Amino acid sequence: MSRIELIHEALTHSVIGAFLEVSRTLGFGFLENVYVASLTRELRDRGHDVGREVSVSVLYKGEEVARQRLDIIVDGKLIVEIKSTRILHEGSVRQVANYLRATNLELGLLLHFGPRPRFYRVICTNSASRTTKNPSPRLPSPPRSPRNPSVIVARAGDANE
């Protein structure tokens, strides 16, 4: 069986490892800002460049109409959105996808510090990423969001599995 190459695989592996470490150490129940600060420290300890609450422009027909703040950007390549609710809101994945579209980055991780910590990988094939070649074109395409076919969503894992 051939191995599928993931976008920024080493980076996402490191971030997910940091997420699991923070989750094991703190457990469930803190406010989001506690998890953001703890994850930031863990990522920096692992040698990553971490931007917190990075402000990005949202453009409409080339004109800035709003600004949004991202929880974390790691190494200028990966958006990390953190949630600490008991139940993950259904719009959370869409939020990460919109952040990706606003930044023209390809990859985001949604980290849910819930009662059962989980992480989700969100890929957005926007205009900036269209030049990226598929490393394995013979494999079937992953499932796409029914509302936006340029967004690929996968529940990547459960910290307790």
GUZA-86369 format. One record per residue (C-alpha): y, z, x negated. Coordinates in steps of 0.25 Angstrom, whole numbers, padded with zeros to 4 digits, always signed. Each point is the difference from the previous one (the first is absolute). Layout:
YZX/...
//
This chain:
+0000+0000+0000/+0014-0004-0006/+0011+0010-0001/+0013-0002+0008/+0012+0001-0009/+0011+0008+0007/+0015-0001-0002/+0005+0010-0010/-0014+0007+0000/+0002+0009-0012/+0014+0005+0006/-0006+0003+0014/-0012+0007-0006/+0010+0009-0007/+0008+0003+0012/-0011+0002+0009/-0006+0010-0011/+0013+0007+0000/+0000+0001+0015/-0013+0006+0001/+0004+0010-0011/+0012+0004+0008/-0008+0001+0013/-0011+0008-0006/+0011+0010-0007/+0009+0001+0012/-0009-0002+0012/+0006-0004+0014/+0012+0006+0007/+0012-0002-0009/+0012-0008+0003/+0001-0015-0005/+0010+0004-0011/-0009+0010-0006/-0011-0011-0002/+0010-0010-0005/+0005+0009-0010/-0014+0004-0004/-0005-0014-0001/+0012-0004-0008/-0003+0011-0010/-0014-0004-0001/+0003-0015-0002/+0010+0003-0011/-0010+0009-0007/-0009-0013+0001/+0010-0008-0007/+0006-0008+0011/+0014-0003+0003/+0004+0005+0014/+0012-0003+0009/+0002+0010+0011/+0007-0003+0013/+0004-0014-0005/+0010-0007+0009/-0003-0015+0003/+0008-0010+0008/-0005-0007+0012/+0005-0014+0002/+0002-0008+0012/+0003-0015-0003/+0004+0004-0014/+0009+0011+0005/-0002+0015-0002/-0001+0007+0013/-0006+0013-0004/-0006+0008-0011/-0013+0008+0000/-0005+0011-0009/-0014-0001-0006/-0007+0013-0003/-0005-0005-0014/-0001-0012-0008/-0010+0000-0012/+0002-0008-0012/+0009-0009+0007/-0013-0007+0007/-0005+0009+0010/+0006+0007+0013/-0005+0013+0004/+0002+0006+0014/-0004+0014+0003/-0003+0006+0013/-0004+0015+0002/-0002+0000+0015/-0013+0005+0007/-0002-0014+0006/+0005-0013-0007/+0010-0007+0009/-0005-0014+0004/+0013-0006-0006/-0001+0005-0014/-0008-0012-0005/+0011-0009+0006/+0011+0008-0007/-0007-0002-0014/-0001-0015+0003/+0014-0001+0004/+0004+0007-0013/-0008-0010-0008/+0007-0011+0007/+0014+0006-0003/-0004+0001-0015/-0008-0012-0002/-0011+0008-0006/-0014-0002+0004/-0007+0013+0000/+0002+0013+0007/-0008+0013+0002/+0001+0009+0012/-0004+0014-0004/-0004+0009+0012/+0000+0015-0004/-0006+0003+0013/-0012+0010+0003/-0009-0011-0006/+0008-0007-0011/-0001-0015+0001/+0007-0012-0007/+0002-0014+0005/+0003-0012-0009/+0010-0010+0006/+0002-0014-0005/+0012-0009+0004/-0001-0014-0004/+0015-0003+0001/+0008-0011-0006/+0000+0006-0014/-0015+0002+0000/-0003-0014+0004/-0001-0005-0014/-0011+0011-0003/-0013-0007-0001/-0012+0006+0007/-0010+0004-0011/-0012-0003+0008/+0003-0011+0010/-0015-0002+0004/+0000+0014+0007/+0004+0001+0014/+0014+0005+0003/+0002+0014+0004/+0004+0004+0014/+0014-0002+0004/+0010+0008+0009/-0001-0007+0014/+0016+0001+0001/+0003-0005-0014/-0010-0009-0007/+0007+0002-0013/-0004+0015-0001/-0014+0004-0004/-0004+0015+0003/-0012+0007-0004/-0004+0014+0001/-0003+0002-0014/-0006+0014+0000/-0002+0014+0004/+0002+0011-0010/-0012+0008+0007/-0010-0011+0000/
//
